[in-house]
């Protein structure tokens, strides 16, 4: 299948496939079409017996620098509810085969949330992780308040979500968010190497083991995601959301009014 915003590599290594996010001019911002293409590609690879592990990556400058704000800036709460963009994320969460994120540069907002949707993360020394949605008058909506808290703990998650501060790859590893930090020229190779080790194991054992780990990790998560999404949609009824996203597009500092 031909895609516009992703590249599919069916054999990065024996039994290892890859999906590359490919909107380099936009720092791989996650628009609706890219996420739909990613879901489709992952579902195809999940059904392919020649694939046992999958690597998702961007480029050296960015894994993904966030969601595409221009697609959301003019939307209201009901518009966002009807678009139901997170159903795509739910489908990716149900992929049975292990997914490894290879991250270099920015993994922010939706990009950070996408890495946490993966099962393991290998990062370059230049990688930065963050949930800066608060800076444009909203909050994480694709799992950021839930998965990040479970990964790094309440205090670190609160700081990242409420201030919008980024953390480095080394800080992310120390906090338990990622698996490994490597030189930038090796980030993809190391992710492929990890995927190869997984692909050498029994595919059914890997599937059930992944399922079991996620069952432990996700206990109570669905309730949290429902709550998160309700709040996310509600913010699209605020003036601060309109101001924050307009300021982002116009490249100026937002003037929030708490309305």
C-alpha positions as CSV (number, residue, x, y, z in Angstrom):
1,X,0.0,0.0,0.0
2,X,1.2,3.5,-0.8
3,X,1.3,6.1,2.0
4,X,1.9,9.8,2.0
5,X,3.2,10.4,5.5
6,X,4.9,7.2,6.5
7,X,7.5,4.8,5.0
8,X,7.1,1.1,5.6
9,X,10.3,-1.0,5.8
10,X,9.2,-4.6,5.6
11,X,12.6,-6.1,6.5
12,X,15.0,-3.9,8.6
13,X,16.4,-7.2,9.8
14,X,15.2,-10.9,9.8
15,X,11.6,-10.8,11.2
16,X,11.9,-7.1,12.0
17,X,9.9,-4.5,10.1
18,X,9.9,-0.7,10.5
19,X,7.6,2.2,10.1
20,X,9.2,5.7,9.6
21,X,7.2,8.8,10.3
22,X,7.8,11.0,7.3
23,X,6.7,14.6,7.6
24,X,10.2,16.0,8.0
25,X,9.3,19.7,7.3
26,X,6.7,19.6,10.1
27,X,9.0,17.7,12.4
28,X,6.8,14.7,11.9
29,X,3.8,16.4,13.5
30,X,1.0,13.8,14.0
31,X,-1.9,14.8,11.8
32,X,-5.0,12.7,11.4
33,X,-3.8,11.2,8.1
34,X,-0.4,10.2,9.4
35,X,-2.0,8.4,12.4
36,X,-4.5,6.7,10.2
37,X,-1.7,5.5,7.9
38,X,0.3,4.4,10.9
39,X,-2.6,2.3,12.2
40,X,-3.1,0.7,8.8
41,X,0.5,-0.2,8.4
42,X,0.9,-1.6,11.9
43,X,-2.3,-3.7,11.5
44,X,-0.9,-5.1,8.2
45,X,2.5,-5.9,9.8
46,X,0.7,-7.5,12.8
47,X,-1.0,-9.9,10.4
48,X,2.2,-10.7,8.5
49,X,3.8,-13.9,9.7
50,X,7.1,-12.8,8.4
51,X,7.2,-10.0,11.0
52,X,7.8,-10.7,14.7
53,X,8.8,-7.2,15.9
54,X,8.3,-3.6,14.7
55,X,10.4,-0.5,15.0
56,X,8.8,3.0,14.8
57,X,11.1,5.9,14.1
58,X,11.4,9.4,12.7
59,X,14.7,11.0,11.8
60,X,17.7,12.4,13.7
61,X,16.0,15.8,14.3
62,X,12.6,14.5,15.5
63,X,10.6,11.4,16.3
64,X,7.5,13.6,16.4
65,X,7.3,17.1,17.7
66,X,3.6,16.9,18.7
67,X,0.2,16.8,17.1
68,X,-0.7,19.0,14.1
69,X,-2.1,22.1,16.0
70,X,-3.4,23.6,12.8
71,X,-5.9,20.7,12.5
72,X,-7.3,21.4,15.9
73,X,-7.0,25.2,16.5
74,X,-10.5,26.1,15.2
75,X,-12.3,23.1,16.6
76,X,-14.9,23.1,19.4
77,X,-15.5,20.4,22.0
78,X,-18.2,18.7,20.0
79,X,-16.1,18.8,16.8
80,X,-13.3,17.0,18.6
81,X,-15.7,14.4,20.1
82,X,-17.0,13.7,16.6
83,X,-13.6,13.4,15.0
84,X,-12.8,10.7,17.6
85,X,-9.1,10.8,16.8
86,X,-8.2,8.6,19.7
87,X,-9.9,5.6,18.3
88,X,-6.8,5.3,16.1
89,X,-4.6,5.3,19.2
90,X,-6.7,2.6,20.7
91,X,-6.3,0.4,17.6
92,X,-2.5,0.8,17.8
93,X,-2.6,-0.1,21.5
94,X,-4.2,-3.5,20.4
95,X,-1.3,-4.4,18.1
96,X,-0.1,-7.9,19.4
97,X,3.5,-7.8,18.2
98,X,6.1,-5.9,20.2
99,X,6.8,-2.3,19.1
100,X,10.0,-0.5,19.8
101,X,10.3,3.3,19.4
102,X,13.6,4.6,18.1
103,X,13.8,8.2,19.2
104,X,16.1,11.0,18.2
105,X,15.5,14.7,18.7
106,X,12.0,15.8,19.7
107,X,9.4,13.5,21.2
108,X,6.9,16.0,22.4
109,X,3.1,16.1,23.1
110,X,1.6,13.4,20.9
111,X,5.1,12.3,19.9
112,X,5.9,11.5,23.5
113,X,2.5,9.8,23.9
114,X,3.2,7.7,20.8
115,X,6.6,6.5,22.3
116,X,4.7,5.5,25.4
117,X,2.2,3.5,23.3
118,X,5.2,1.4,22.2
119,X,6.6,-1.4,24.3
120,X,10.2,-0.3,24.6
121,X,12.1,2.9,23.7
122,X,15.7,3.4,22.5
123,X,16.8,7.0,22.4
124,X,19.7,9.0,21.1
125,X,21.6,11.4,23.3
126,X,19.8,14.3,21.6
127,X,16.3,13.0,22.4
128,X,14.0,15.3,24.4
129,X,10.7,14.1,25.9
130,X,7.9,16.4,27.0
131,X,4.2,17.1,27.3
132,X,4.0,20.9,26.4
133,X,0.3,21.0,25.7
134,X,-0.2,23.3,28.8
135,X,1.6,26.0,26.9
136,X,-1.2,26.3,24.3
137,X,-4.1,26.1,26.8
138,X,-4.9,22.4,26.7
139,X,-3.5,19.2,28.2
140,X,-2.3,15.8,27.0
141,X,-5.2,13.8,25.4
142,X,-3.6,10.6,24.0
143,X,-2.5,9.1,27.3
144,X,0.0,11.6,28.5
145,X,-1.4,12.1,32.0
146,X,-2.0,8.4,32.5
147,X,0.9,6.5,30.9
148,X,3.5,9.1,31.8
149,X,2.5,9.0,35.5
150,X,2.7,5.2,35.5
151,X,6.1,5.4,33.9
152,X,7.9,8.1,35.8
153,X,5.7,8.7,38.9
154,X,3.4,11.4,40.1
155,X,5.9,14.1,41.0
156,X,7.9,14.0,37.7
157,X,4.7,13.6,35.6
158,X,3.1,16.6,37.4
159,X,6.2,18.8,36.7
160,X,6.2,17.8,33.0
161,X,2.5,18.2,32.4
162,X,1.9,21.4,34.5
163,X,5.0,23.3,33.3
164,X,5.5,21.9,29.9
165,X,9.2,21.3,30.6
166,X,11.1,18.8,28.5
167,X,13.4,16.1,29.9
168,X,16.6,14.8,28.3
169,X,17.2,11.2,27.2
170,X,19.4,10.6,30.3
171,X,16.7,12.0,32.6
172,X,14.1,9.9,30.8
173,X,16.2,6.8,31.4
174,X,16.8,7.6,35.0
175,X,13.1,8.1,35.5
176,X,12.3,4.7,33.9
177,X,10.6,6.1,30.8
178,X,13.0,4.6,28.3
179,X,15.3,1.6,28.0
180,X,18.6,2.8,26.5
181,X,20.5,6.0,25.5
182,X,23.0,5.7,22.7
183,X,24.9,8.1,20.4
184,X,22.7,9.7,17.8
185,X,24.3,7.8,14.9
186,X,23.4,4.5,16.6
187,X,19.8,5.1,17.8
188,X,18.1,3.2,14.9
189,X,20.7,0.4,14.8
190,X,20.3,-0.2,18.6
191,X,16.5,-0.3,18.3
192,X,16.8,-2.8,15.5
193,X,19.3,-4.8,17.5
194,X,16.8,-5.0,20.4
195,X,14.0,-5.9,18.0
196,X,16.1,-8.7,16.6
197,X,16.7,-10.2,20.1
198,X,12.9,-10.2,20.6
199,X,12.2,-11.6,17.2
200,X,14.4,-14.6,18.0
201,X,12.0,-15.8,20.7
202,X,8.8,-17.7,20.3
203,X,6.2,-15.4,18.7
204,X,3.3,-16.8,20.7
205,X,5.2,-16.6,23.9
206,X,6.2,-13.0,23.0
207,X,2.6,-12.1,22.3
208,X,1.2,-13.5,25.5
209,X,4.1,-12.0,27.6
210,X,3.4,-8.6,26.1
211,X,-0.3,-9.0,26.8
212,X,0.4,-9.9,30.4
213,X,2.8,-7.0,31.0
214,X,0.3,-4.6,29.5
215,X,-2.5,-6.1,31.6
216,X,-0.5,-5.1,34.7
217,X,0.4,-1.7,33.4
218,X,-3.1,-0.8,32.2
219,X,-5.1,-1.8,35.3
220,X,-7.3,1.2,35.8
221,X,-5.9,2.9,32.7
222,X,-9.1,2.9,30.7
223,X,-11.0,4.8,33.4
224,X,-8.1,7.3,33.5
225,X,-8.1,7.7,29.7
226,X,-11.9,8.3,29.7
227,X,-11.4,11.0,32.3
228,X,-8.5,12.5,30.4
229,X,-10.3,12.7,27.1
230,X,-13.4,14.3,28.7
231,X,-11.2,17.0,30.1
232,X,-9.2,17.3,26.8
233,X,-12.4,17.9,24.8
234,X,-13.8,20.3,27.4
235,X,-10.7,22.5,26.9
236,X,-11.8,23.1,23.3
237,X,-14.7,25.2,24.7
238,X,-12.3,27.7,26.3
239,X,-11.0,31.0,25.1
240,X,-7.5,30.0,26.3
241,X,-7.4,27.1,23.9
242,X,-8.2,29.4,21.0
243,X,-5.6,31.9,22.1
244,X,-3.0,29.3,22.8
245,X,-3.2,27.6,19.5
246,X,-3.5,30.9,17.5
247,X,-0.4,32.2,19.3
248,X,1.4,29.0,18.4
249,X,0.5,29.3,14.7
250,X,1.3,33.1,14.7
251,X,4.6,32.5,16.5
252,X,3.9,34.8,19.4
253,X,3.5,34.5,23.2
254,X,0.0,33.6,24.2
255,X,-2.1,35.9,26.5
256,X,-4.2,33.5,28.6
257,X,-7.3,34.9,30.4
258,X,-8.4,31.8,32.4
259,X,-11.6,31.7,30.3
